[in-house]
Amino acid sequence: MLEQDSKGISYTGGFFMLIAFAFGSLILAYLLSIPVWTSLTGKSIDAWMDGNISGEDKNAMRLIQLITAVIGFFLPAVLTASILNRRPMNLLGFQGKISWKQAGLIFAIVVAALFVSGFFGWVNDIIPISDEWRARFQRMEDDYNKQVVAIIALDSPIDFLVALVIMAFLPALCEETLFRGGFQNFLTRATRIPWLSIGIVSIMFSLLHFSYFGFLPRLALGIMLGVVYHCSGRLWLCILAHFLNNALALTVMYAYKLQGKTLEEALKEATPTWVGIFAVPVLVFLLYIFYKASYRKNAKPAQFTFEQNPGNPSDGI
């Protein structure tokens, strides 16, 4: 049992420790990224800060993405878990087998969640704000899109495969380790109130992306991922869901690029729509089915802990 491997530090302490480590690690990742940017692009750091990024800078941006993901997100969670427990990877949720039924449900959940995200994006857009603030948020969004375009490029099948690793798998692995395996896990163990933990961490997850127009869609995605983690205790399922979400978006963008459109045009094609509201009950139903397939039978919610859910070893992948 994981609790027997505890080093005696409270999970409340671990939660705030992780906040401090993550903050420090993100600063370290930024400092390490400065020489990478200047040496590989020949541009000043001011050019990066001003959004002066082009496709020629893709190697620098890819390496910066790698540094940020591993040092800023993955390592703080592993370090904190190592301080709290003698089996840190198990504590984070890197344990147990995944059933084919769970994997299939994850795919269906992600597809439904994409439509739901479109609805919440529409809600985000119609929230009344001043023209001045809307213009500021739009500039931030444009700068972020420039970075995305520079990283993924998508000029060839090789670029597409690299993008799947750098922009789909790597963020899925590192962000889920920090937010679900770390923050949500520790806060749930500390408070014994799963929904409070899921809500708080989902807000943190969305805020850290620094996108006003994407705040509600990412909040919804965070809640979905939080439910998957709480019901299963398997971090790999969250990583799979996050990866599929990113990979499907990249695949759509690549399809647009093959049609002769630019990536900027492809990004603008993803217009939020209220029609996604009809996917909300579908997503809720799929999450309920996932809960029934993953939650340990006869386990009372108040007594549930992640290590209690071994799943079905005979039906794993």
N, C-alpha and C positions, 0 to 999 in steps of 0.2 A: 504494500500500500504506500502511496506517495506520502501520506502524512507521517509514516514511520521514518521517512527519509528527510523530513523537515529539519532545518538547522535551528529552529526555535525563533525565527524572526516572523512577526505577524504579517499577514497579507496586506493589512492596511499600510504598514510600513513599506512593504514591497511595492505597493501601488505608487506611493509618493516617491519612493526611491527610483522607480522606473521613469517617472516624469522628469526627475532631475537628470538621470542618465541620458534620456532621449534628447532633452534640451541641449545638454553638453555635447552629445554625439552629433547633433545636427549642426552645431557651430563648428565642430571639428571637421565634419564633412564639407562644409562651406569653405573653410580655410584650405583644405586639401584640394578643393576644386579650382581655386584661384590660379595656382601655377599650371594646372592642367589646361585651363582655358587659354591663358596667355601664351603658353609654349606651343600648343597645338593649332591655335588660330592666328597668332601674331597680333591679336587685338587686345586692347586694354580692358581691365575689369569694368570700366565705365560703359564700354560698348555692350557688354553682357547685361549690365543692370538696366541699360536703356532699351533693351530688346533688339539690339543690332545683331540679329542671328540669321544666318542663311544656311542653305543646304551644304555649303562648303565646310560648315562647322560641325557636321554630323558626328565625326569621330570624337571630337571633344565633348559634345553633348552626351554621347553614349557612355563615355567613360565617367562623366560627371553623374549621370543617372545611376551607374553601377556603384560609385562611391557613396552617393546619398542613400541608396536603398540598403546596402550592406552595413555601412557604418552608422548611418542615421536611424535606421529602423530595426534591422535584424540583431545587430550586436548588443544594443541596450537591453533587449528582452532576454537574450541568452545570458548576459552578464548578471542581470537581476535574478533570473531563475537559478543561476549557479550559486548565488549568495543565499537564496531561500531554501534550496533543496539539493540533495545529493544526486538526484536524477533530474537535472534541469530540462532536458528535452522531453521527458515524459510529463513533467509538470506543465510544460507549455502545450502539450497535446499531440506531440509527435509519437503516437503509440497506437496500437491496435490495427486491425484490418478494416478495409472498406468493402462493403458488399456491393455486388453489381446493382442491386435494387437501389441502394443509396446513391450510387454514381448516376444512374438513370434519372432518379428524381432530382438530383442536383442540376442536371442539364435542363430538365423541364422547368425547374424553379428559376434558373437564370434567364431563360427565354421569356417567361412571364414577367420577371423583374425588369427586363429591358423595356417592355411596354409600360409598366408601372412608372419607371423612371421618366419616360416621356411625359406622362401625366403630371408628375411632380415638377418636371422642368417647365411645363406650361403654367402651373400654379406659381412657380418662382418668377416667371416672366411678367405675370399680371399683377404682382404685388406692387402697389403704388410707391414709388420713390422719386426723389427730385431728379430733374434732368442732369444736374451737376454730378450727383452720385452715380447715376446710371452711366454717364460718360466715363467716370473713373473706373467703375467695375468693368466696363467694356474694354478699356485699355488694358486692364489686368488680364482679361480673358484673351485678348489679342496677343499679348506677350506670351502667355502660356501656350497658345496655339502655335506660335512661331517656334517655340522650343520643341513641341510635339512633332511638327513638320520636319524640323532639322534632324531629330532623332530617328524617325521612322523612314524618311525618304521614300521608300516603296518604289524605287526606280527599276527593281528587278526582283525575281523570285528570292534571291539571296537576301536582299534588303527586307523582304517580307518575313523570312525566317528569322533574321536577326531581330526584327521588330517584335516578333512573337516572344523572343527570349527577353529582350531588354524592356519592352513596354507592356508585356502581358504576364509572363511567368515571374520575372524578378520582382515587380511590385506586388504581385499576389503573394509570393513567398514571404517577402520581408515585411510588408504592411500587415498581413494577417498574423505573423509571428508577434509583432508589436501590439496590435490593437486587440485581437481576439485572444491569442495565446498569452499575452502579457496583461494589458490593462483590464480587459473584461474578465479574464480568468481570476486575477488577483482581487478585483473589486467584488466579484460575485462571492468568492470565498470569504472575503472580509465582512460583507454586509448580509449575505444569505438572501439577498433580494435580486434575483436574476434580471427582472425587467428594468429595474433602476439602473443596473450595471450596463445592460444592453443600450438603454437610452443615452446615458452619459457618454459612454465610449463611442457610440454612433455619432453624437454631436462633435466629439473631439476628432473623430475620423474625418468628418466632413469639413470642419473648420481648418484642419491642417492642410487641406488642398488649396486654400486661399482662392476660392472661386464663389462669387456671389450667385451667379446664374446656375452653378452646379450644386449649390448647397443642399437643397431639398432632395434632388435625385440621389446624391451621395449619402444623405442621411437615410433615405429609404434603403439603399444598397447596404449600408452599415447595419441597419436593423435586421435585414434579411440574413446577412452573414452572422450576426450575433445570435439569431435564433438557431441557425444551423449548428453553430459551435456549442450552444448550450444544450441542444437536444442530443448531440452526438458525442461531444467531448473530443472529437477528432479534428485536429487542425488541418489535416490534409484535405478534408472535405471543404473547408472554407477556402483553402488555397485553390482547389479545383474550381469552385464556384467563381472566385475572383478572377482566375485565369480565363475561364470561359467567357466571362463578361467582357474582359479586355480583348480577348482573341476575336470574338464575334464583331466587336467594333472595328478592329484592325482589318478583318476580312472584308467588311463592307467598304471600308475606305480603299482597300486594294482593288476591289471590284470597280469602284468609281475611277480609280487611276487607270485601270485597263481600258476603260471607256474613253480615255483621253482627257478626263477632267483633272484639274489640279487638286492637291490635298486641301488647299484652302476652300475650294468649292465643295469638296467632299465633307469637310467639317461643317459648312453652312447648310448642307442638305439635311442634317439631322435636326429638323425643326420639331420642337416639343409640341405635343397635341393632347387635347383633353380626352381623346378617344381611349387613351390608356387607362382611364378609370374603370373600364370594363374588365381589365386584367387584374384589378385589385382582388376581387373575390376568388379568381382562379389562383392567384399567388397564395392567398391565405389557405385555400383548400390544399394546395400542393405542400405547403409547409406543415399542415396538419397531418397529411399522409406521411411526410418525412418524419415527423414527431412519432407517429405510431410505429414506423419502421426502425427508428433509431433509439428511442427512449427505452431504458431498461424496464421490462415488465415488472409490475408489482412494486416499483420504486416510488415512494412518496416524494413529491416535489421538495418538501422541506428537508428531506434526508439525502437528496440527490447530490452526488459529487462526481466529477468527471471520471475519476479512476474506477467508479463502480460500473461503468458501462463497457463491458468487454465485447459487446456485439456477438455475432455468430461466426466463430472461427471457421466453420465449415463452408461459409458462403462468402469468402473474402477474395480480394484481388491484391 
